[in-house]
Each structure stands twice: as C-alpha cells, then as structure tokens.
Amino acid sequence: MADILLPDGRQIAHELVKEGLAWVQPGESGDQSLKDMEELARAARKGMWAESNPVPPWKWKSTKPASHN
C-alpha cells in the first residue's frame, strides 16, 4: 500500500473514498478520517453507494474462479 499525492497535495485515496469510488477495507486502515469519509459518501449515496447492495471487492473476488493465463 502506498500514499499517492495529487499535484495539489491531496491524497488520492481520500478523494476516491469521498466520491464513493473506493472502499475502506475493514481492519486495513487505521486512518479514522478515511472511515468517516466512507460513511459520509454512503449517507450521500455517492458513487457505488447509489447502488442498493454494492459488493465489496474482497467478497466479489472470492466468488470468481482464478484465472490461469
């Protein structure tokens, strides 16, 4: 995991979470501000939170067969 900064100094992870375009995986982030941003995005039904039942990527991935390319 890495912190990626935009040219204006904002963290891309924060921007994605605020817009409802990324999840905060439970137990992975000690950054309370990310969790708060996700809750605000959920409440505002932004991005994926506009869906009635979005599936977290870690659950979606476990339902797909492994690709053997």
PDB file of N, CA, C and O in Angstrom, chain B, residues numbered from 101:
ATOM      1  N   MET B 101       0.849  -1.161   0.000  1.00  0.00           N
ATOM      2  CA  MET B 101       0.000   0.000   0.000  1.00  0.00           C
ATOM      3  C   MET B 101       0.898   1.228   0.000  1.00  0.00           C
ATOM      4  O   MET B 101       1.980   1.232   0.587  1.00  0.00           O
ATOM      5  N   ALA B 102       0.423   2.263  -0.669  1.00  0.00           N
ATOM      6  CA  ALA B 102       1.211   3.493  -0.773  1.00  0.00           C
ATOM      7  C   ALA B 102       0.295   4.699  -0.684  1.00  0.00           C
ATOM      8  O   ALA B 102      -0.886   4.625  -1.024  1.00  0.00           O
ATOM      9  N   ASP B 103       0.845   5.799  -0.228  1.00  0.00           N
ATOM     10  CA  ASP B 103       0.122   7.062  -0.256  1.00  0.00           C
ATOM     11  C   ASP B 103       0.493   7.760  -1.554  1.00  0.00           C
ATOM     12  O   ASP B 103       1.668   8.016  -1.817  1.00  0.00           O
ATOM     13  N   ILE B 104      -0.504   8.063  -2.357  1.00  0.00           N
ATOM     14  CA  ILE B 104      -0.273   8.744  -3.620  1.00  0.00           C
ATOM     15  C   ILE B 104      -0.863  10.137  -3.501  1.00  0.00           C
ATOM     16  O   ILE B 104      -2.040  10.310  -3.182  1.00  0.00           O
ATOM     17  N   LEU B 105      -0.026  11.120  -3.761  1.00  0.00           N
ATOM     18  CA  LEU B 105      -0.450  12.505  -3.659  1.00  0.00           C
ATOM     19  C   LEU B 105      -0.714  13.079  -5.042  1.00  0.00           C
ATOM     20  O   LEU B 105       0.025  12.822  -5.992  1.00  0.00           O
ATOM     21  N   LEU B 106      -1.773  13.853  -5.133  1.00  0.00           N
ATOM     22  CA  LEU B 106      -2.074  14.602  -6.351  1.00  0.00           C
ATOM     23  C   LEU B 106      -1.187  15.849  -6.368  1.00  0.00           C
ATOM     24  O   LEU B 106      -0.639  16.225  -5.332  1.00  0.00           O
ATOM     25  N   PRO B 107      -1.037  16.493  -7.525  1.00  0.00           N
ATOM     26  CA  PRO B 107      -0.160  17.669  -7.608  1.00  0.00           C
ATOM     27  C   PRO B 107      -0.486  18.755  -6.580  1.00  0.00           C
ATOM     28  O   PRO B 107       0.402  19.503  -6.170  1.00  0.00           O
ATOM     29  N   ASP B 108      -1.740  18.847  -6.165  1.00  0.00           N
ATOM     30  CA  ASP B 108      -2.107  19.882  -5.189  1.00  0.00           C
ATOM     31  C   ASP B 108      -1.950  19.416  -3.744  1.00  0.00           C
ATOM     32  O   ASP B 108      -2.318  20.142  -2.820  1.00  0.00           O
ATOM     33  N   GLY B 109      -1.404  18.204  -3.534  1.00  0.00           N
ATOM     34  CA  GLY B 109      -1.133  17.705  -2.193  1.00  0.00           C
ATOM     35  C   GLY B 109      -2.215  16.829  -1.598  1.00  0.00           C
ATOM     36  O   GLY B 109      -2.007  16.236  -0.539  1.00  0.00           O
ATOM     37  N   ARG B 110      -3.374  16.729  -2.254  1.00  0.00           N
ATOM     38  CA  ARG B 110      -4.440  15.863  -1.729  1.00  0.00           C
ATOM     39  C   ARG B 110      -4.045  14.402  -1.927  1.00  0.00           C
ATOM     40  O   ARG B 110      -3.335  14.069  -2.875  1.00  0.00           O
ATOM     41  N   GLN B 111      -4.505  13.538  -1.033  1.00  0.00           N
ATOM     42  CA  GLN B 111      -4.248  12.105  -1.164  1.00  0.00           C
ATOM     43  C   GLN B 111      -5.317  11.483  -2.044  1.00  0.00           C
ATOM     44  O   GLN B 111      -6.511  11.688  -1.828  1.00  0.00           O
ATOM     45  N   ILE B 112      -4.886  10.732  -3.026  1.00  0.00           N
ATOM     46  CA  ILE B 112      -5.841  10.144  -3.977  1.00  0.00           C
ATOM     47  C   ILE B 112      -6.794   9.175  -3.280  1.00  0.00           C
ATOM     48  O   ILE B 112      -7.964   9.096  -3.655  1.00  0.00           O
ATOM     49  N   ALA B 113      -6.324   8.442  -2.281  1.00  0.00           N
ATOM     50  CA  ALA B 113      -7.215   7.514  -1.562  1.00  0.00           C
ATOM     51  C   ALA B 113      -8.371   8.274  -0.925  1.00  0.00           C
ATOM     52  O   ALA B 113      -9.516   7.823  -0.973  1.00  0.00           O
ATOM     53  N   HIS B 114      -8.077   9.410  -0.336  1.00  0.00           N
ATOM     54  CA  HIS B 114      -9.133  10.211   0.296  1.00  0.00           C
ATOM     55  C   HIS B 114     -10.133  10.692  -0.738  1.00  0.00           C
ATOM     56  O   HIS B 114     -11.341  10.651  -0.501  1.00  0.00           O
ATOM     57  N   GLU B 115      -9.649  11.141  -1.867  1.00  0.00           N
ATOM     58  CA  GLU B 115     -10.543  11.651  -2.909  1.00  0.00           C
ATOM     59  C   GLU B 115     -11.446  10.547  -3.450  1.00  0.00           C
ATOM     60  O   GLU B 115     -12.635  10.776  -3.673  1.00  0.00           O
ATOM     61  N   LEU B 116     -10.897   9.355  -3.663  1.00  0.00           N
ATOM     62  CA  LEU B 116     -11.692   8.233  -4.173  1.00  0.00           C
ATOM     63  C   LEU B 116     -12.759   7.809  -3.163  1.00  0.00           C
ATOM     64  O   LEU B 116     -13.906   7.564  -3.534  1.00  0.00           O
ATOM     65  N   VAL B 117     -12.382   7.725  -1.904  1.00  0.00           N
ATOM     66  CA  VAL B 117     -13.344   7.333  -0.864  1.00  0.00           C
ATOM     67  C   VAL B 117     -14.434   8.390  -0.730  1.00  0.00           C
ATOM     68  O   VAL B 117     -15.611   8.045  -0.621  1.00  0.00           O
ATOM     69  N   LYS B 118     -14.066   9.673  -0.736  1.00  0.00           N
ATOM     70  CA  LYS B 118     -15.055  10.752  -0.603  1.00  0.00           C
ATOM     71  C   LYS B 118     -16.088  10.722  -1.708  1.00  0.00           C
ATOM     72  O   LYS B 118     -17.249  11.063  -1.486  1.00  0.00           O
ATOM     73  N   GLU B 119     -15.673  10.313  -2.905  1.00  0.00           N
ATOM     74  CA  GLU B 119     -16.585  10.281  -4.049  1.00  0.00           C
ATOM     75  C   GLU B 119     -17.331   8.950  -4.180  1.00  0.00           C
ATOM     76  O   GLU B 119     -18.100   8.761  -5.122  1.00  0.00           O
ATOM     77  N   GLY B 120     -17.107   8.041  -3.250  1.00  0.00           N
ATOM     78  CA  GLY B 120     -17.787   6.750  -3.293  1.00  0.00           C
ATOM     79  C   GLY B 120     -17.227   5.837  -4.366  1.00  0.00           C
ATOM     80  O   GLY B 120     -17.939   4.984  -4.896  1.00  0.00           O
ATOM     81  N   LEU B 121     -15.954   6.011  -4.688  1.00  0.00           N
ATOM     82  CA  LEU B 121     -15.319   5.228  -5.752  1.00  0.00           C
ATOM     83  C   LEU B 121     -14.335   4.197  -5.217  1.00  0.00           C
ATOM     84  O   LEU B 121     -13.720   3.466  -5.993  1.00  0.00           O
ATOM     85  N   ALA B 122     -14.182   4.132  -3.891  1.00  0.00           N
ATOM     86  CA  ALA B 122     -13.280   3.158  -3.281  1.00  0.00           C
ATOM     87  C   ALA B 122     -13.812   2.791  -1.899  1.00  0.00           C
ATOM     88  O   ALA B 122     -14.492   3.580  -1.243  1.00  0.00           O
ATOM     89  N   TRP B 123     -13.486   1.579  -1.479  1.00  0.00           N
ATOM     90  CA  TRP B 123     -13.877   1.068  -0.178  1.00  0.00           C
ATOM     91  C   TRP B 123     -12.741   1.264   0.809  1.00  0.00           C
ATOM     92  O   TRP B 123     -11.577   1.379   0.423  1.00  0.00           O
ATOM     93  N   VAL B 124     -13.090   1.300   2.080  1.00  0.00           N
ATOM     94  CA  VAL B 124     -12.111   1.197   3.148  1.00  0.00           C
ATOM     95  C   VAL B 124     -12.269  -0.222   3.681  1.00  0.00           C
ATOM     96  O   VAL B 124     -13.276  -0.547   4.310  1.00  0.00           O
ATOM     97  N   GLN B 125     -11.267  -1.067   3.427  1.00  0.00           N
ATOM     98  CA  GLN B 125     -11.378  -2.458   3.841  1.00  0.00           C
ATOM     99  C   GLN B 125     -11.295  -2.555   5.357  1.00  0.00           C
ATOM    100  O   GLN B 125     -10.365  -2.031   5.969  1.00  0.00           O
ATOM    101  N   PRO B 126     -12.268  -3.226   5.961  1.00  0.00           N
ATOM    102  CA  PRO B 126     -12.268  -3.348   7.419  1.00  0.00           C
ATOM    103  C   PRO B 126     -10.948  -3.937   7.928  1.00  0.00           C
ATOM    104  O   PRO B 126     -10.446  -4.926   7.395  1.00  0.00           O
ATOM    105  N   GLY B 127     -10.412  -3.318   8.950  1.00  0.00           N
ATOM    106  CA  GLY B 127      -9.187  -3.811   9.556  1.00  0.00           C
ATOM    107  C   GLY B 127      -7.913  -3.412   8.833  1.00  0.00           C
ATOM    108  O   GLY B 127      -6.821  -3.682   9.334  1.00  0.00           O
ATOM    109  N   GLU B 128      -8.016  -2.781   7.678  1.00  0.00           N
ATOM    110  CA  GLU B 128      -6.830  -2.451   6.896  1.00  0.00           C
ATOM    111  C   GLU B 128      -6.323  -1.042   7.141  1.00  0.00           C
ATOM    112  O   GLU B 128      -5.121  -0.794   7.043  1.00  0.00           O
ATOM    113  N   SER B 129      -7.201  -0.130   7.453  1.00  0.00           N
ATOM    114  CA  SER B 129      -6.773   1.256   7.600  1.00  0.00           C
ATOM    115  C   SER B 129      -6.967   1.721   9.035  1.00  0.00           C
ATOM    116  O   SER B 129      -8.046   1.582   9.611  1.00  0.00           O
ATOM    117  N   GLY B 130      -5.914   2.269   9.591  1.00  0.00           N
ATOM    118  CA  GLY B 130      -6.015   2.869  10.905  1.00  0.00           C
ATOM    119  C   GLY B 130      -6.395   4.340  10.804  1.00  0.00           C
ATOM    120  O   GLY B 130      -6.462   5.043  11.812  1.00  0.00           O
ATOM    121  N   ASP B 131      -6.643   4.799   9.586  1.00  0.00           N
ATOM    122  CA  ASP B 131      -6.953   6.205   9.326  1.00  0.00           C
ATOM    123  C   ASP B 131      -8.451   6.438   9.531  1.00  0.00           C
ATOM    124  O   ASP B 131      -9.256   6.135   8.651  1.00  0.00           O
ATOM    125  N   GLN B 132      -8.818   6.974  10.688  1.00  0.00           N
ATOM    126  CA  GLN B 132     -10.232   7.203  11.000  1.00  0.00           C
ATOM    127  C   GLN B 132     -10.868   8.160  10.001  1.00  0.00           C
ATOM    128  O   GLN B 132     -12.061   8.051   9.715  1.00  0.00           O
ATOM    129  N   SER B 133     -10.086   9.100   9.465  1.00  0.00           N
ATOM    130  CA  SER B 133     -10.665  10.058   8.520  1.00  0.00           C
ATOM    131  C   SER B 133     -11.176   9.347   7.265  1.00  0.00           C
ATOM    132  O   SER B 133     -12.188   9.756   6.696  1.00  0.00           O
ATOM    133  N   LEU B 134     -10.486   8.284   6.826  1.00  0.00           N
ATOM    134  CA  LEU B 134     -10.976   7.522   5.671  1.00  0.00           C
ATOM    135  C   LEU B 134     -12.308   6.852   5.995  1.00  0.00           C
ATOM    136  O   LEU B 134     -13.223   6.850   5.171  1.00  0.00           O
ATOM    137  N   LYS B 135     -12.413   6.292   7.180  1.00  0.00           N
ATOM    138  CA  LYS B 135     -13.661   5.635   7.586  1.00  0.00           C
ATOM    139  C   LYS B 135     -14.800   6.652   7.658  1.00  0.00           C
ATOM    140  O   LYS B 135     -15.928   6.366   7.256  1.00  0.00           O
ATOM    141  N   ASP B 136     -14.491   7.837   8.174  1.00  0.00           N
ATOM    142  CA  ASP B 136     -15.501   8.898   8.252  1.00  0.00           C
ATOM    143  C   ASP B 136     -15.935   9.333   6.855  1.00  0.00           C
ATOM    144  O   ASP B 136     -17.120   9.551   6.605  1.00  0.00           O
ATOM    145  N   MET B 137     -14.968   9.458   5.949  1.00  0.00           N
ATOM    146  CA  MET B 137     -15.286   9.854   4.565  1.00  0.00           C
ATOM    147  C   MET B 137     -16.183   8.821   3.902  1.00  0.00           C
ATOM    148  O   MET B 137     -17.112   9.173   3.175  1.00  0.00           O
ATOM    149  N   GLU B 138     -15.904   7.538   4.153  1.00  0.00           N
ATOM    150  CA  GLU B 138     -16.743   6.487   3.577  1.00  0.00           C
ATOM    151  C   GLU B 138     -18.163   6.587   4.114  1.00  0.00           C
ATOM    152  O   GLU B 138     -19.119   6.455   3.351  1.00  0.00           O
ATOM    153  N   GLU B 139     -18.315   6.814   5.395  1.00  0.00           N
ATOM    154  CA  GLU B 139     -19.654   6.943   5.986  1.00  0.00           C
ATOM    155  C   GLU B 139     -20.413   8.117   5.370  1.00  0.00           C
ATOM    156  O   GLU B 139     -21.608   8.007   5.097  1.00  0.00           O
ATOM    157  N   LEU B 140     -19.728   9.237   5.150  1.00  0.00           N
ATOM    158  CA  LEU B 140     -20.374  10.393   4.520  1.00  0.00           C
ATOM    159  C   LEU B 140     -20.781  10.079   3.083  1.00  0.00           C
ATOM    160  O   LEU B 140     -21.873  10.451   2.652  1.00  0.00           O
ATOM    161  N   ALA B 141     -19.913   9.398   2.343  1.00  0.00           N
ATOM    162  CA  ALA B 141     -20.240   9.023   0.961  1.00  0.00           C
ATOM    163  C   ALA B 141     -21.431   8.063   0.934  1.00  0.00           C
ATOM    164  O   ALA B 141     -22.310   8.185   0.080  1.00  0.00           O
ATOM    165  N   ARG B 142     -21.459   7.119   1.860  1.00  0.00           N
ATOM    166  CA  ARG B 142     -22.594   6.184   1.949  1.00  0.00           C
ATOM    167  C   ARG B 142     -23.885   6.954   2.217  1.00  0.00           C
ATOM    168  O   ARG B 142     -24.898   6.738   1.552  1.00  0.00           O
ATOM    169  N   ALA B 143     -23.836   7.844   3.190  1.00  0.00           N
ATOM    170  CA  ALA B 143     -25.031   8.601   3.567  1.00  0.00           C
ATOM    171  C   ALA B 143     -25.533   9.463   2.412  1.00  0.00           C
ATOM    172  O   ALA B 143     -26.739   9.653   2.250  1.00  0.00           O
ATOM    173  N   ALA B 144     -24.606   9.982   1.610  1.00  0.00           N
ATOM    174  CA  ALA B 144     -24.970  10.835   0.472  1.00  0.00           C
ATOM    175  C   ALA B 144     -25.281  10.014  -0.782  1.00  0.00           C
ATOM    176  O   ALA B 144     -25.670  10.565  -1.812  1.00  0.00           O
ATOM    177  N   ARG B 145     -25.108   8.693  -0.686  1.00  0.00           N
ATOM    178  CA  ARG B 145     -25.350   7.764  -1.807  1.00  0.00           C
ATOM    179  C   ARG B 145     -24.532   8.159  -3.036  1.00  0.00           C
ATOM    180  O   ARG B 145     -25.032   8.181  -4.160  1.00  0.00           O
ATOM    181  N   LYS B 146     -23.253   8.471  -2.784  1.00  0.00           N
ATOM    182  CA  LYS B 146     -22.333   8.847  -3.852  1.00  0.00           C
ATOM    183  C   LYS B 146     -21.690   7.612  -4.460  1.00  0.00           C
ATOM    184  O   LYS B 146     -21.484   6.607  -3.780  1.00  0.00           O
ATOM    185  N   GLY B 147     -21.376   7.696  -5.750  1.00  0.00           N
ATOM    186  CA  GLY B 147     -20.644   6.620  -6.421  1.00  0.00           C
ATOM    187  C   GLY B 147     -21.327   5.282  -6.267  1.00  0.00           C
ATOM    188  O   GLY B 147     -22.521   5.143  -6.532  1.00  0.00           O
ATOM    189  N   MET B 148     -20.554   4.295  -5.833  1.00  0.00           N
ATOM    190  CA  MET B 148     -21.096   2.935  -5.708  1.00  0.00           C
ATOM    191  C   MET B 148     -22.171   2.836  -4.651  1.00  0.00           C
ATOM    192  O   MET B 148     -22.964   1.895  -4.656  1.00  0.00           O
ATOM    193  N   TRP B 149     -22.207   3.808  -3.733  1.00  0.00           N
ATOM    194  CA  TRP B 149     -23.211   3.781  -2.675  1.00  0.00           C
ATOM    195  C   TRP B 149     -24.595   4.143  -3.191  1.00  0.00           C
ATOM    196  O   TRP B 149     -25.568   4.066  -2.440  1.00  0.00           O
ATOM    197  N   ALA B 150     -24.706   4.533  -4.450  1.00  0.00           N
ATOM    198  CA  ALA B 150     -26.013   4.756  -5.059  1.00  0.00           C
ATOM    199  C   ALA B 150     -26.697   3.416  -5.335  1.00  0.00           C
ATOM    200  O   ALA B 150     -27.919   3.353  -5.475  1.00  0.00           O
ATOM    201  N   GLU B 151     -25.902   2.350  -5.411  1.00  0.00           N
ATOM    202  CA  GLU B 151     -26.441   1.002  -5.620  1.00  0.00           C
ATOM    203  C   GLU B 151     -27.074   0.505  -4.327  1.00  0.00           C
ATOM    204  O   GLU B 151     -26.652   0.886  -3.235  1.00  0.00           O
ATOM    205  N   SER B 152     -28.082  -0.340  -4.453  1.00  0.00           N
ATOM    206  CA  SER B 152     -28.763  -0.829  -3.253  1.00  0.00           C
ATOM    207  C   SER B 152     -27.919  -1.801  -2.443  1.00  0.00           C
ATOM    208  O   SER B 152     -28.055  -1.865  -1.221  1.00  0.00           O
ATOM    209  N   ASN B 153     -27.051  -2.557  -3.102  1.00  0.00           N
ATOM    210  CA  ASN B 153     -26.270  -3.555  -2.377  1.00  0.00           C
ATOM    211  C   ASN B 153     -24.914  -3.766  -3.054  1.00  0.00           C
ATOM    212  O   ASN B 153     -24.687  -4.821  -3.646  1.00  0.00           O
ATOM    213  N   PRO B 154     -24.010  -2.785  -2.979  1.00  0.00           N
ATOM    214  CA  PRO B 154     -22.710  -2.975  -3.613  1.00  0.00           C
ATOM    215  C   PRO B 154     -21.930  -4.103  -2.934  1.00  0.00           C
ATOM    216  O   PRO B 154     -22.013  -4.283  -1.719  1.00  0.00           O
ATOM    217  N   VAL B 155     -21.178  -4.853  -3.726  1.00  0.00           N
ATOM    218  CA  VAL B 155     -20.409  -5.989  -3.207  1.00  0.00           C
ATOM    219  C   VAL B 155     -18.955  -5.557  -3.028  1.00  0.00           C
ATOM    220  O   VAL B 155     -18.328  -5.095  -3.981  1.00  0.00           O
ATOM    221  N   PRO B 156     -18.414  -5.701  -1.817  1.00  0.00           N
ATOM    222  CA  PRO B 156     -17.023  -5.317  -1.605  1.00  0.00           C
ATOM    223  C   PRO B 156     -16.090  -6.149  -2.485  1.00  0.00           C
ATOM    224  O   PRO B 156     -16.369  -7.321  -2.739  1.00  0.00           O
ATOM    225  N   PRO B 157     -15.000  -5.569  -2.947  1.00  0.00           N
ATOM    226  CA  PRO B 157     -14.112  -6.302  -3.849  1.00  0.00           C
ATOM    227  C   PRO B 157     -13.549  -7.578  -3.245  1.00  0.00           C
ATOM    228  O   PRO B 157     -13.339  -8.553  -3.967  1.00  0.00           O
ATOM    229  N   TRP B 158     -13.295  -7.598  -1.923  1.00  0.00           N
ATOM    230  CA  TRP B 158     -12.760  -8.811  -1.316  1.00  0.00           C
ATOM    231  C   TRP B 158     -13.791  -9.924  -1.294  1.00  0.00           C
ATOM    232  O   TRP B 158     -13.411 -11.095  -1.279  1.00  0.00           O
ATOM    233  N   LYS B 159     -15.089  -9.606  -1.292  1.00  0.00           N
ATOM    234  CA  LYS B 159     -16.126 -10.640  -1.391  1.00  0.00           C
ATOM    235  C   LYS B 159     -16.344 -11.038  -2.838  1.00  0.00           C
ATOM    236  O   LYS B 159     -16.504 -12.222  -3.137  1.00  0.00           O
ATOM    237  N   TRP B 160     -16.353 -10.062  -3.747  1.00  0.00           N
ATOM    238  CA  TRP B 160     -16.536 -10.340  -5.171  1.00  0.00           C
ATOM    239  C   TRP B 160     -15.423 -11.241  -5.673  1.00  0.00           C
ATOM    240  O   TRP B 160     -15.675 -12.209  -6.390  1.00  0.00           O
ATOM    241  N   LYS B 161     -14.201 -10.924  -5.300  1.00  0.00           N
ATOM    242  CA  LYS B 161     -13.038 -11.693  -5.743  1.00  0.00           C
ATOM    243  C   LYS B 161     -13.132 -13.142  -5.290  1.00  0.00           C
ATOM    244  O   LYS B 161     -12.741 -14.045  -6.030  1.00  0.00           O
ATOM    245  N   SER B 162     -13.644 -13.378  -4.085  1.00  0.00           N
ATOM    246  CA  SER B 162     -13.715 -14.750  -3.565  1.00  0.00           C
ATOM    247  C   SER B 162     -14.781 -15.579  -4.284  1.00  0.00           C
ATOM    248  O   SER B 162     -14.789 -16.802  -4.146  1.00  0.00           O
ATOM    249  N   THR B 163     -15.676 -14.952  -5.045  1.00  0.00           N
ATOM    250  CA  THR B 163     -16.709 -15.704  -5.754  1.00  0.00           C
ATOM    251  C   THR B 163     -16.321 -16.023  -7.192  1.00  0.00           C
ATOM    252  O   THR B 163     -17.028 -16.762  -7.876  1.00  0.00           O
ATOM    253  N   LYS B 164     -15.202 -15.471  -7.655  1.00  0.00           N
ATOM    254  CA  LYS B 164     -14.766 -15.664  -9.039  1.00  0.00           C
ATOM    255  C   LYS B 164     -13.676 -16.734  -9.110  1.00  0.00           C
ATOM    256  O   LYS B 164     -12.780 -16.772  -8.267  1.00  0.00           O
ATOM    257  N   PRO B 165     -13.760 -17.613 -10.135  1.00  0.00           N
ATOM    258  CA  PRO B 165     -12.699 -18.604 -10.287  1.00  0.00           C
ATOM    259  C   PRO B 165     -11.373 -17.918 -10.647  1.00  0.00           C
ATOM    260  O   PRO B 165     -11.357 -16.880 -11.309  1.00  0.00           O
ATOM    261  N   ALA B 166     -10.284 -18.508 -10.204  1.00  0.00           N
ATOM    262  CA  ALA B 166      -8.961 -17.968 -10.517  1.00  0.00           C
ATOM    263  C   ALA B 166      -8.690 -18.076 -12.011  1.00  0.00           C
ATOM    264  O   ALA B 166      -9.030 -19.075 -12.645  1.00  0.00           O
ATOM    265  N   SER B 167      -8.078 -17.046 -12.559  1.00  0.00           N
ATOM    266  CA  SER B 167      -7.716 -17.035 -13.969  1.00  0.00           C
ATOM    267  C   SER B 167      -6.338 -17.666 -14.126  1.00  0.00           C
ATOM    268  O   SER B 167      -5.418 -17.358 -13.367  1.00  0.00           O
ATOM    269  N   HIS B 168      -6.199 -18.533 -15.092  1.00  0.00           N
ATOM    270  CA  HIS B 168      -4.917 -19.203 -15.352  1.00  0.00           C
ATOM    271  C   HIS B 168      -4.436 -18.818 -16.731  1.00  0.00           C
ATOM    272  O   HIS B 168      -4.527 -19.610 -17.669  1.00  0.00           O
ATOM    273  N   ASN B 169      -3.922 -17.602 -16.863  1.00  0.00           N
ATOM    274  CA  ASN B 169      -3.428 -17.126 -18.162  1.00  0.00           C
ATOM    275  C   ASN B 169      -2.001 -17.492 -18.366  1.00  0.00           C
ATOM    276  O   ASN B 169      -1.423 -17.171 -19.404  1.00  0.00           O
TER     277      ASN B 169
END
